Amino acid sequence: MMKDKKLYIQLYSIHGLIRARGPELGRNADTGGQTKYVLELAKNLSKDPRVGKIELITRKIKDKSVSGDYSEPSERINDKLNIVRIRCGGGKYIRKELLWNHLEEFVDKSIKHIKSLGRLPDVIHSTTQMQVTCARSCPSFSEFHLFILAIL
């Protein structure tokens, strides 16, 4: 890392029911410990002076059965941290166990998002489903990072 360059971190959690204000912890199986973990991780990382930008990437959901908050393309948490929502698998809420067929679409749209920013993340961290999806193509998660960089 260059001396004056601050880290750009992307955290991925495909669960989708993630918001900063009033997280619905315990609403269902998708809003438990993983949601709490990724929100707390992102908030704590944003306090580090070496970090310049954090994006928590999740699914964009537009469904009458859940809050309209989840259909917002982005949500600012603080000056360094934003939740970015990417649509995949349609707009309806889909529980995590049924998302497998939509993960490649999520990865493709995530790559498109990264390209639109003009800067590669210094760190990419994902939750289990994303790691498993990437492992289908790459034997290790660190190779996934190289795979993403090669695509970009």
Residue pairs with C-beta under 8 A, 6 or more apart in sequence:
1 7
1 50
1 122
5 52
6 50
6 51
6 52
6 53
7 48
7 50
7 51
7 52
7 53
7 122
7 123
8 52
8 53
8 54
8 119
8 120
8 121
8 122
8 123
9 45
9 51
9 53
9 54
9 55
9 121
9 122
9 123
9 124
9 125
10 54
10 55
10 57
10 114
10 121
10 123
10 124
10 125
11 38
11 41
11 42
11 54
11 55
11 56
11 57
11 125
11 126
12 57
12 58
12 110
12 124
12 125
12 126
12 127
12 130
13 34
13 35
13 38
13 56
13 57
13 58
13 126
13 127
14 58
14 59
14 96
14 99
14 103
14 106
14 127
14 129
14 130
15 30
15 31
15 34
15 35
15 58
15 59
15 96
15 127
16 30
16 58
16 59
16 60
16 61
16 70
16 85
16 93
16 94
17 24
17 27
17 28
17 30
17 31
17 35
17 61
17 66
17 70
17 93
18 35
18 38
18 39
18 56
18 58
18 70
18 83
19 67
19 69
19 70
19 75
19 83
20 39
20 75
20 77
20 83
21 69
23 31
23 35
23 36
23 39
24 31
24 67
25 31
25 32
25 35
25 36
26 32
28 95
29 95
29 96
29 97
30 95
30 96
34 127
38 56
38 127
39 56
41 125
42 54
42 56
42 77
42 81
43 77
43 78
43 81
45 51
45 54
45 81
46 54
46 77
46 78
46 80
46 81
51 80
52 80
53 80
54 80
54 81
54 82
55 81
55 82
55 83
55 84
55 121
56 81
56 82
56 83
56 84
57 84
57 85
57 86
57 110
57 113
58 83
58 84
58 85
58 86
59 70
59 85
59 86
59 87
59 88
59 89
59 99
59 106
60 70
60 71
60 72
60 73
60 85
60 86
60 87
60 88
60 91
61 70
61 71
61 85
61 91
61 92
61 93
62 68
62 70
62 71
62 91
62 92
63 70
63 71
63 91
63 92
63 93
65 93
66 93
69 75
70 85
70 93
71 85
71 91
72 85
73 84
73 85
74 82
74 83
74 84
74 85
75 82
75 83
75 85
76 82
77 83
84 113
86 106
86 109
86 110
86 113
87 109
88 102
88 103
88 105
88 106
88 109
89 99
89 101
89 102
89 105
89 106
94 102
96 129
99 106
99 129
100 129
100 133
103 129
103 130
103 133
104 133
106 130
107 130
107 133
107 134
111 148
111 151
111 152
114 120
114 121
114 148
114 152
115 152
120 149
120 152
124 144
124 145
124 148
126 134
126 141
131 141
131 144
134 141
134 144
134 147
135 141
135 144
137 144
137 147
138 144
138 146
138 147
